[in-house]
């Protein structure tokens, strides 16, 4: 329930990770949007829906084609700012051919944040992103994304483990090591990490970290099997996609 002591210190955030949510959020006040959001996800009667959302995650950690265009992003940032919401921008992997485009977007984003005096968080899922924000940490707080928070994610692990002792071996990863945490802090100013609820108990280190629920990503590829199935008729005929028509908004 909402009076659980754990929830008193927790921040509730939702993720806008595709164009349908971008448009719905822009076209409705936050209260109306949240009502629709909980209804669409069958959470209207869940106790979690009674807690106030104070942060928006904007963008997609797993697909570069689902990131909002510049106008959408700025409009969402302006709306979130006016509604008193904090913002975290989620970036995915960084490809060579997208490097200059991403760098230009980062610079524009920084200029806007500076003009509005609006600091934000950036989820980093590619080490190549860090040099792009190196001199911008006065307004950008880097957060370690789930693509860099390496962990075995397989729905079979929980029942294939022969005993609890074997399952416990999956609880920790490199982020549970003090020296790794210290290195991330000293080298990159990064002391917050993104986690997923991945089907078995995990040990999250002390700090202000994020847990994504209820689903988790088991496979991430820059070559989309769903696009191949819809476009080419064959799941195996995958290729790098530019100008995606977002088949994932209708099909799975």
Buried (B, 14 or more C-beta within 10 A) or exposed (E): EEEEEEBEEEEEBBBBBBBEBBEBBBEBEBEEBBBBBBEEEEEEEEEEBEEEBEBBBBBBBBBBBBBBEEEBBBBBBBBBBEBEBBBBBBBBBBBEEBEEEBBEBBEEBBEBBEEEEBBBBBBBBBEBBBEBBEEBBEBBBBBBBBBBBEBEBEEEBEEEBEEEEEBEEBEBBEBEEEEEBEEBEEEBBBBBBBBBBBBBEBEBBEEEBBEBEEEBEEEBEBEBBBBBBBBEEEEEEBEEBEEBEBBBEEEE
